[in-house]
Amino acid sequence: MASAKNNYGGPETPEKRGWFTRFLDTVEWLGNLLPHPVSLFAIFCVLVVVASGVAGYFGVSVADPRPATFGEEIVVNSLLSAEGLRWIVSNLVTNFTSFPPLGVVLVAILGVGIAERSGMLEAMMRGMVMNASPRMVTVTIVFAGVVSNTASELGYVVLVPLAALIFHSLGRHPLAGLAAAFAGVSAGYSANLFIGTVDPLLSGFTTSAAQLIDPTYEVGPEMNWYFMFISTFLIAVLGWLVTEKIVEPKLGKYNPKDMDPDADLDENVSMEKLKPEERKGLIAAGLTFLALIVLLAITVVPEWGVLRNPDTGEVAGSPFLRGIVVFIFVTFAIPGFVYGYVVRTMRSDRDVINAMAASMSSMGLYMVLVFFAAQFVAFFGWTNFGTVLAVNGANLLQSINLTGPMVFVFFILMCAFVNLMLGSASAQWAVTAPIFVPMLMIIGYAPELVQAAYRIGDSVTNIITPMMSYFGLILAVAARYKKDIGIGTLIAIMLPYSMIFFVGWVILFYVWVFALGMPVGPGAATYYSFEAVQ
């Protein structure tokens, strides 16, 4: 009888294999029980309607802790009542059209679509990775993976196969290169040097959740930028260490016999260095980007800057911060077109329009998801379920004296666990934000901080769950180099990244926020006081 093998191909004990196999089976089983995210939100909407009817019938309520209405009862409103049914019919459309993440994400994706369709983003990634010295190739791949999150599918489709090819060409284990890129793109999903499309998406959900407690509270897309900027370098360094000190030594020397004989490794990705016209295009796009930054700085940096707050003269609360999505659009669209014009992938307005139309055509599923998510969030708010659950949850935390910074360890762990089964960042945050943002506001923490903590948990377990939408693609790429690879093998390779990223990122969170007292973003608060709600 053949001896059992562990997830890296070597011998293992039956006990170890049995425990890990059972763990993977449980994750897959739980994940497969969940319906499609769209169906999930539709079910949640029905559940809120029914539960609000039951809670309304029994008069479920909680004492309001806010100073302006202190002591008043917050009663669960029934959507099964005549008033509730009238509200549903009257607000179904406006719930969707006024949903905060909808417009800002669509505007941002228009600009990113131009940069992607012109070839600029792919050329940037290839130029960054292909020009790296052999000694720096690992950290460069992880870093490029993190930066590629601005257009996340590009990282999965281009960078991951490219990294495996590069490692293979250097005589290193290709699965180590794949793992390094996958870790950067997916486990470092929230980190980035730039504000991307995920920032306005999450901030919209956070705003809706915060307004359950404070109707005037707004969370801008830039509110986690400082923390995500510094996190980029942490993830790059940790990814490099895990790859070279843990994963690659464990994989050992690559055996070419493991390769799939039918694999066409050059089918989907090019290992060519940048062509002269591509270099010219990137230089032109870079100069254009710098010119835009200079023009933008003129409107913000001087005291007389037209995009400062007209009332206070400060950057906080300024049109610049409120309109950050406009600048995401501009700084991707214009350099993207310049690059495309130089390399002749874009020659007219028709090409630009086609690029924007293509980016919109890829958003069909997102639009459907947002429609149902918007209804769920609106139902949750109107019924007062979010506020009632938040107050009860905050009371529980206070009763067990868990109101200090340590509460975020448990919150991040919870988010990381939920992410194993519900891999969509927007879907998970749409469900959890209406509960946890108000709950943590009540015990004194700002929504911006809660969102930053959520993003850690949402990122680190992406690479160890088969429920992640690109997991099948990564497995297919890995199978080119190890023809008998299975889900368990890939997860075992990625598990060290998930664990080390979790520990390192949580430490950075506590050092940055609580030890150094740094804000997570421009003008972002760390603490929240009910004294502001008057």
C-alpha positions as CSV (number, residue, x, y, z in Angstrom):
1,M,0.0,0.0,0.0
2,A,1.4,3.4,-1.0
3,S,2.3,5.7,1.8
4,A,0.3,8.8,2.3
5,K,1.7,12.2,1.2
6,N,1.3,15.5,2.7
7,N,0.2,18.6,0.9
8,Y,3.7,19.5,-0.3
9,G,4.2,16.0,-1.8
10,G,6.3,14.4,1.0
11,P,5.3,11.7,3.5
12,E,3.0,12.5,6.3
13,T,1.3,10.8,9.2
14,P,-2.3,9.7,8.7
15,E,-3.3,11.8,11.7
16,K,-2.0,15.0,10.2
17,R,-3.6,14.2,6.9
18,G,-6.9,13.3,8.5
19,W,-7.1,16.5,10.6
20,F,-6.3,18.8,7.6
21,T,-8.6,16.9,5.2
22,R,-11.5,17.2,7.7
23,F,-10.8,20.9,8.0
24,L,-10.8,21.4,4.3
25,D,-13.9,19.3,3.9
26,T,-15.7,21.4,6.5
27,V,-14.8,24.7,4.8
28,E,-16.0,23.4,1.4
29,W,-19.2,21.9,2.9
30,L,-20.1,25.1,4.7
31,G,-19.2,27.2,1.7
32,N,-21.2,25.0,-0.7
33,L,-24.3,25.4,1.6
34,L,-24.4,29.1,0.9
35,P,-26.4,30.2,-2.2
36,H,-25.1,32.8,-4.7
37,P,-24.5,36.2,-3.0
38,V,-27.4,37.7,-4.9
39,S,-29.7,35.0,-3.7
40,L,-28.2,35.4,-0.3
41,F,-29.2,39.0,-0.1
42,A,-32.7,38.3,-1.5
43,I,-33.1,35.7,1.3
44,F,-31.8,38.2,3.9
45,C,-34.4,40.7,2.7
46,V,-37.2,38.2,3.2
47,L,-35.8,37.3,6.6
48,V,-35.7,40.9,7.7
49,V,-39.3,41.4,6.6
50,V,-40.5,38.3,8.5
51,A,-38.4,38.9,11.6
52,S,-39.5,42.6,11.8
53,G,-43.1,41.4,11.7
54,V,-42.4,39.0,14.6
55,A,-40.4,41.6,16.6
56,G,-43.0,44.3,16.0
57,Y,-45.7,42.0,17.2
58,F,-43.9,41.3,20.4
59,G,-42.8,44.9,20.8
60,V,-39.0,44.3,20.8
61,S,-37.2,47.5,21.8
62,V,-34.1,48.8,23.5
63,A,-33.2,52.0,25.4
64,D,-31.6,54.6,23.2
65,P,-28.0,55.4,24.5
66,R,-27.6,58.5,22.4
67,P,-27.5,61.8,24.4
68,A,-30.0,63.6,22.2
69,T,-32.7,60.9,22.7
70,F,-31.3,59.2,25.8
71,G,-33.7,56.8,27.5
72,E,-36.2,56.8,24.7
73,E,-37.2,53.4,23.4
74,I,-35.9,52.2,20.0
75,V,-38.7,50.0,18.7
76,V,-38.4,47.5,15.9
77,N,-40.6,48.7,13.0
78,S,-42.6,46.0,11.2
79,L,-42.3,45.7,7.4
80,L,-45.4,43.5,7.5
81,S,-47.5,46.3,8.8
82,A,-49.5,48.6,6.5
83,E,-47.0,51.3,7.0
84,G,-44.1,48.9,6.3
85,L,-45.6,47.6,3.1
86,R,-46.2,51.2,1.9
87,W,-42.6,52.1,2.7
88,I,-41.3,49.1,0.7
89,V,-43.3,50.0,-2.4
90,S,-42.5,53.7,-2.2
91,N,-38.7,53.2,-1.7
92,L,-37.7,50.1,-3.6
93,V,-36.2,52.2,-6.5
94,T,-34.7,54.9,-4.4
95,N,-33.1,52.4,-2.1
96,F,-31.1,51.2,-5.2
97,T,-30.4,54.5,-6.9
98,S,-29.4,56.4,-3.8
99,F,-27.2,53.6,-2.4
100,P,-23.8,55.2,-1.6
101,P,-21.4,52.6,-3.2
102,L,-23.3,52.5,-6.5
103,G,-22.4,55.7,-8.3
104,V,-18.9,56.1,-6.9
105,V,-17.8,52.6,-7.9
106,L,-19.2,53.0,-11.4
107,V,-17.4,56.3,-11.9
108,A,-14.1,54.9,-10.6
109,I,-14.3,51.8,-12.8
110,L,-14.8,53.9,-15.9
111,G,-11.3,55.4,-15.4
112,V,-9.7,52.1,-14.4
113,G,-11.3,50.5,-17.5
114,I,-9.5,52.9,-19.8
115,A,-6.1,52.2,-18.1
116,E,-6.7,48.5,-18.3
117,R,-8.0,48.4,-21.9
118,S,-5.1,50.5,-23.2
119,G,-2.7,47.9,-21.8
120,M,-1.1,50.3,-19.3
121,L,-1.8,48.3,-16.2
122,E,-0.5,45.1,-17.6
123,A,2.7,46.8,-19.0
124,M,3.3,48.4,-15.5
125,M,3.2,44.9,-13.9
126,R,5.4,43.3,-16.5
127,G,7.9,46.1,-16.4
128,M,8.0,46.0,-12.6
129,V,8.5,42.2,-12.3
130,M,10.6,41.5,-15.5
131,N,13.1,44.2,-14.7
132,A,13.7,43.1,-11.1
133,S,17.1,41.6,-10.1
134,P,17.0,37.9,-9.2
135,R,17.7,38.8,-5.6
136,M,14.7,41.2,-5.5
137,V,12.3,39.2,-7.7
138,T,10.3,37.7,-4.8
139,V,9.6,41.0,-3.0
140,T,8.9,42.7,-6.3
141,I,6.3,40.1,-7.2
142,V,4.5,40.4,-3.9
143,F,4.7,44.2,-4.1
144,A,3.3,44.1,-7.7
145,G,0.5,41.8,-6.5
146,V,-0.5,44.3,-3.8
147,V,-0.5,47.2,-6.2
148,S,-2.4,45.3,-8.9
149,N,-5.4,45.3,-6.6
150,T,-6.4,48.6,-8.2
151,A,-7.7,46.3,-11.0
152,S,-7.8,43.0,-9.1
153,E,-8.7,40.6,-11.9
154,L,-5.5,41.7,-13.8
155,G,-3.4,40.5,-10.9
156,Y,-5.0,37.1,-10.9
157,V,-5.0,36.7,-14.7
158,V,-1.6,38.2,-15.6
159,L,0.7,38.4,-12.6
160,V,0.1,35.0,-11.0
161,P,0.9,33.0,-14.2
162,L,3.8,35.4,-14.9
163,A,5.3,34.9,-11.5
164,A,5.2,31.1,-11.9
165,L,6.9,31.4,-15.3
166,I,9.6,33.7,-13.9
167,F,10.4,31.4,-11.0
168,H,10.5,28.5,-13.4
169,S,12.9,30.3,-15.8
170,L,15.2,31.1,-12.8
171,G,15.4,27.5,-11.8
172,R,13.2,28.0,-8.8
173,H,10.1,26.2,-7.9
174,P,7.2,27.7,-10.0
175,L,4.6,27.1,-7.3
176,A,6.7,29.3,-5.0
177,G,6.4,32.2,-7.5
178,L,2.7,31.5,-7.9
179,A,2.2,31.5,-4.2
180,A,4.1,34.8,-3.8
181,A,2.0,36.5,-6.4
182,F,-1.3,35.0,-5.1
183,A,-0.5,36.1,-1.6
184,G,0.2,39.7,-2.7
185,V,-2.9,40.0,-4.9
186,S,-5.4,38.2,-2.7
187,A,-4.1,38.0,1.0
188,G,-2.9,41.6,0.7
189,Y,-6.1,42.6,-1.1
190,S,-6.9,45.7,0.9
191,A,-3.4,47.2,1.0
192,N,-2.4,49.5,-1.7
193,L,-0.4,52.7,-2.5
194,F,-3.4,54.2,-4.2
195,I,-7.1,54.6,-3.5
196,G,-8.8,52.0,-5.7
197,T,-12.3,50.9,-6.6
198,V,-12.7,48.9,-3.4
199,D,-12.4,52.0,-1.2
200,P,-15.5,53.8,-2.3
201,L,-17.4,50.5,-2.3
202,L,-16.6,49.7,1.3
203,S,-16.9,53.3,2.5
204,G,-20.5,53.5,1.1
205,F,-21.5,50.5,3.2
206,T,-19.7,52.0,6.3
207,T,-21.5,55.3,5.8
208,S,-24.9,53.6,5.7
209,A,-24.1,51.6,8.8
210,A,-22.7,54.6,10.7
211,Q,-25.9,56.6,9.9
212,L,-27.9,54.2,12.0
213,I,-26.3,55.9,15.0
214,D,-25.4,59.3,13.6
215,P,-27.5,60.3,10.5
216,T,-24.9,63.0,9.5
217,Y,-21.9,60.7,9.6
218,E,-20.0,60.2,6.3
219,V,-17.1,58.0,5.6
220,G,-15.1,58.9,2.5
221,P,-13.2,56.5,0.2
222,E,-9.8,58.0,1.4
223,M,-10.5,57.2,5.1
224,N,-8.2,54.1,5.2
225,W,-5.5,55.3,2.9
226,Y,-2.7,56.0,5.4
227,F,-3.0,52.6,6.9
228,M,-3.4,50.8,3.6
229,F,-0.4,52.6,2.2
230,I,1.9,51.5,5.0
231,S,0.4,48.0,4.9
232,T,1.6,47.6,1.3
233,F,5.2,47.5,2.5
234,L,4.4,45.2,5.4
235,I,2.7,42.7,3.1
236,A,5.6,42.9,0.6
237,V,8.2,42.2,3.3
238,L,6.2,39.5,5.0
239,G,5.3,37.8,1.6
240,W,9.0,37.8,0.7
241,L,10.0,36.2,4.1
242,V,7.3,33.6,4.0
243,T,8.1,32.6,0.4
244,E,11.9,32.4,0.8
245,K,12.1,31.1,4.4
246,I,9.0,28.8,4.6
247,V,7.2,28.0,1.4
248,E,10.1,27.5,-1.1
249,P,12.3,25.4,1.2
250,K,9.2,23.3,2.0
251,L,8.5,22.8,-1.7
252,G,12.1,21.8,-2.3
253,K,13.7,21.5,-5.7
254,Y,11.2,21.4,-8.6
255,N,10.9,18.1,-10.4
256,P,10.1,18.8,-14.1
257,K,8.3,15.4,-14.2
258,D,5.5,17.0,-12.2
259,M,4.7,19.3,-15.0
260,D,1.5,18.6,-17.0
261,P,2.8,17.5,-20.5
262,D,-0.2,19.1,-22.2
263,A,0.3,22.5,-20.5
264,D,0.9,25.4,-22.8
265,L,2.7,27.8,-20.4
266,D,2.9,30.7,-22.9
267,E,-0.7,30.6,-23.9
268,N,-2.1,33.2,-21.5
269,V,0.8,35.3,-20.5
270,S,3.9,36.8,-22.1
271,M,7.4,36.8,-20.6
272,E,8.6,39.3,-23.0
273,K,10.3,42.4,-21.6
274,L,8.7,45.7,-22.4
275,K,9.0,46.8,-26.0
276,P,10.4,50.3,-26.8
277,E,7.0,51.6,-27.6
278,E,5.6,50.3,-24.3
279,R,8.5,52.0,-22.4
280,K,7.7,55.2,-24.2
281,G,4.0,54.8,-23.4
282,L,4.7,54.2,-19.7
283,I,7.1,57.3,-19.6
284,A,4.4,59.4,-21.2
285,A,1.7,58.1,-18.9
286,G,4.0,58.7,-15.9
287,L,4.7,62.3,-16.9
288,T,1.0,62.8,-17.5
289,F,0.3,61.4,-14.0
290,L,2.8,63.7,-12.4
291,A,1.4,66.7,-14.2
292,L,-2.1,65.8,-12.9
293,I,-0.7,65.5,-9.4
294,V,0.9,68.9,-9.7
295,L,-2.3,70.5,-10.9
296,L,-4.2,68.8,-8.1
297,A,-1.7,70.0,-5.5
298,I,-2.2,73.6,-6.7
299,T,-5.9,73.3,-5.8
300,V,-5.3,71.7,-2.4
301,V,-1.9,72.6,-0.9
302,P,-2.0,76.4,-0.8
303,E,-4.3,78.1,1.7
304,W,-6.2,79.7,-1.2
305,G,-6.6,76.3,-2.9
306,V,-10.0,76.2,-4.6
307,L,-10.7,72.6,-3.5
308,R,-10.1,73.3,0.2
309,N,-13.1,73.5,2.6
310,P,-14.6,76.9,1.7
311,D,-15.8,77.4,5.2
312,T,-12.8,76.5,7.3
313,G,-9.9,76.7,4.7
314,E,-8.8,73.2,5.8
315,V,-8.4,70.0,3.8
316,A,-10.7,68.1,6.2
317,G,-14.2,68.1,4.8
318,S,-13.1,69.7,1.6
319,P,-14.5,69.1,-1.9
320,F,-11.2,67.4,-2.7
321,L,-11.8,64.6,-0.1
322,R,-15.5,64.5,-0.9
323,G,-14.8,64.1,-4.6
324,I,-11.9,61.7,-4.3
325,V,-13.6,59.3,-6.8
326,V,-13.4,62.0,-9.5
327,F,-9.6,62.1,-9.1
328,I,-9.5,58.2,-9.2
329,F,-11.3,58.5,-12.5
330,V,-9.0,61.2,-13.9
331,T,-5.7,59.8,-12.8
332,F,-6.5,56.5,-14.4
333,A,-8.3,57.6,-17.5
334,I,-6.0,60.4,-18.8
335,P,-2.7,58.5,-18.3
336,G,-4.4,55.4,-19.7
337,F,-5.4,57.2,-22.8
338,V,-1.9,58.7,-23.2
339,Y,-0.3,55.3,-22.9
340,G,-2.8,53.9,-25.4
341,Y,-2.2,56.7,-27.9
342,V,1.6,56.2,-27.7
343,V,1.4,52.4,-28.2
344,R,-1.4,52.7,-30.7
345,T,-4.0,50.8,-28.7
346,M,-6.1,53.9,-28.5
347,R,-6.3,56.4,-31.3
348,S,-9.6,58.1,-31.0
349,D,-12.5,58.9,-28.8
350,R,-14.2,55.7,-30.0
351,D,-11.5,53.6,-28.5
352,V,-12.0,55.4,-25.1
353,I,-15.7,55.0,-25.3
354,N,-15.3,51.3,-26.1
355,A,-13.0,50.8,-23.1
356,M,-15.5,52.5,-20.8
357,A,-18.3,50.5,-22.3
358,A,-16.4,47.3,-21.8
359,S,-15.7,48.1,-18.1
360,M,-19.4,48.8,-17.6
361,S,-20.4,45.5,-19.3
362,S,-18.3,43.7,-16.7
363,M,-20.3,45.3,-13.9
364,G,-23.6,43.6,-14.7
365,L,-23.4,41.1,-11.8
366,Y,-22.3,43.9,-9.5
367,M,-25.4,45.9,-10.3
368,V,-27.6,43.0,-9.6
369,L,-25.8,42.3,-6.3
370,V,-26.0,46.0,-5.3
371,F,-29.8,46.1,-6.0
372,F,-30.5,43.4,-3.4
373,A,-27.7,44.6,-1.0
374,A,-29.2,48.1,-1.1
375,Q,-32.7,46.7,-0.2
376,F,-31.2,44.7,2.7
377,V,-29.3,47.6,4.1
378,A,-32.4,49.9,3.7
379,F,-34.7,47.3,5.3
380,F,-32.3,46.8,8.2
381,G,-32.1,50.6,8.8
382,W,-35.9,51.3,8.6
383,T,-36.8,48.5,10.9
384,N,-34.2,49.6,13.5
385,F,-32.9,46.1,13.6
386,G,-29.3,47.3,13.1
387,T,-29.6,49.8,16.0
388,V,-31.3,47.3,18.4
389,L,-28.7,44.6,17.7
390,A,-25.8,47.1,17.9
391,V,-27.0,48.4,21.3
392,N,-27.5,44.9,22.7
393,G,-24.1,43.9,21.4
394,A,-22.5,46.9,22.9
395,N,-24.2,46.2,26.2
396,L,-22.9,42.7,26.1
397,L,-19.3,43.9,25.4
398,Q,-19.6,46.3,28.3
399,S,-20.9,43.7,30.7
400,I,-17.9,41.5,30.0
401,N,-15.6,44.5,30.1
402,L,-14.5,44.0,26.5
403,T,-14.5,47.6,25.4
404,G,-10.7,48.2,25.1
405,P,-8.6,47.9,21.9
406,M,-8.5,44.1,22.4
407,V,-12.0,43.9,21.0
408,F,-10.5,44.4,17.5
409,V,-8.6,41.1,17.7
410,F,-11.9,39.2,18.1
411,F,-13.6,41.3,15.5
412,I,-10.8,40.7,12.9
413,L,-10.8,37.0,13.7
414,M,-14.6,36.9,13.1
415,C,-14.2,38.7,9.8
416,A,-11.4,36.3,8.7
417,F,-13.6,33.3,9.6
418,V,-16.7,34.6,7.8
419,N,-14.5,35.3,4.8
420,L,-13.8,31.6,4.5
421,M,-17.4,31.0,3.4
422,L,-18.4,34.4,2.0
423,G,-15.5,35.6,-0.1
424,S,-16.9,38.7,-1.6
425,A,-15.6,41.8,0.3
426,S,-18.7,43.8,-0.6
427,A,-21.2,41.0,0.3
428,Q,-19.6,40.3,3.6
429,W,-19.3,44.0,4.6
430,A,-22.9,44.7,3.5
431,V,-24.1,42.0,6.0
432,T,-21.7,42.7,8.9
433,A,-21.3,46.5,8.8
434,P,-24.9,47.4,9.9
435,I,-24.3,45.4,13.1
436,F,-20.7,45.9,14.0
437,V,-20.1,49.6,12.9
438,P,-22.9,50.9,15.2
439,M,-21.9,48.4,18.0
440,L,-18.3,49.6,18.0
441,M,-19.4,53.2,17.7
442,I,-21.4,52.8,20.9
443,I,-18.4,51.6,22.8
444,G,-16.3,54.5,21.5
445,Y,-14.6,53.6,18.2
446,A,-15.0,55.5,14.9
447,P,-16.4,53.8,11.8
448,E,-13.2,54.5,9.8
449,L,-11.3,52.4,12.3
450,V,-13.8,49.6,12.3
451,Q,-13.6,49.5,8.5
452,A,-9.8,49.3,8.6
453,A,-9.9,46.4,11.0
454,Y,-12.5,44.6,8.8
455,R,-10.3,44.9,5.8
456,I,-7.5,42.9,7.5
457,G,-9.8,40.0,8.3
458,D,-11.4,40.2,4.9
459,S,-8.0,39.9,3.1
460,V,-5.9,37.4,5.0
461,T,-8.1,34.3,4.5
462,N,-8.8,34.9,0.8
463,I,-6.0,32.6,-0.2
464,I,-7.1,29.6,1.8
465,T,-10.8,29.4,0.9
466,P,-12.1,27.6,-2.2
467,M,-15.0,30.0,-2.1
468,M,-12.8,32.8,-3.4
469,S,-13.9,33.5,-7.0
470,Y,-10.5,33.2,-8.5
471,F,-9.4,30.2,-6.5
472,G,-10.3,27.8,-9.4
473,L,-8.2,29.9,-11.8
474,I,-5.1,29.7,-9.5
475,L,-5.6,26.0,-9.1
476,A,-5.7,25.6,-12.9
477,V,-2.4,27.6,-13.2
478,A,-0.8,25.5,-10.5
479,A,-1.9,22.3,-12.2
480,R,0.4,23.2,-15.2
481,Y,3.4,22.7,-12.9
482,K,2.1,19.9,-10.6
483,K,-0.4,17.9,-12.6
484,D,-1.8,16.0,-9.6
485,I,-2.3,19.1,-7.4
486,G,-5.5,19.3,-5.4
487,I,-7.3,22.0,-3.4
488,G,-5.8,20.8,-0.2
489,T,-2.2,21.1,-1.6
490,L,-2.8,24.7,-2.7
491,I,-4.4,25.7,0.6
492,A,-1.5,24.1,2.5
493,I,1.0,26.1,0.4
494,M,-0.9,29.3,1.1
495,L,-1.7,28.7,4.8
496,P,1.7,30.2,6.1
497,Y,1.0,33.4,4.3
498,S,-2.5,33.7,5.8
499,M,-1.2,33.1,9.3
500,I,1.9,35.4,9.1
501,F,-0.1,38.1,7.4
502,F,-2.8,38.0,10.1
503,V,-0.3,38.3,13.0
504,G,1.8,40.9,11.3
505,W,-1.1,43.0,10.1
506,V,-2.8,43.0,13.5
507,I,0.4,44.0,15.2
508,L,0.8,46.9,12.7
509,F,-2.8,47.9,13.3
510,Y,-2.3,48.1,17.1
511,V,1.1,49.9,16.8
512,W,-0.1,52.4,14.2
513,V,-3.4,53.2,15.8
514,F,-3.0,52.7,19.6
515,A,0.7,52.9,20.2
516,L,1.6,55.7,17.8
517,G,-1.8,57.4,17.7
518,M,-1.8,57.7,14.0
519,P,-5.1,58.1,12.0
520,V,-6.0,55.3,9.5
521,G,-6.6,58.0,6.8
522,P,-6.8,61.7,6.1
523,G,-9.1,63.3,8.7
524,A,-10.1,59.9,10.0
525,A,-11.1,59.7,13.6
526,T,-10.0,56.9,15.9
527,Y,-12.6,57.3,18.6
528,Y,-16.2,58.2,18.5
529,S,-18.2,60.1,21.1
530,F,-21.9,60.3,21.5
531,E,-21.4,63.9,22.6
532,A,-21.3,64.6,18.8
533,V,-24.8,63.4,18.4
534,Q,-26.8,66.3,19.8
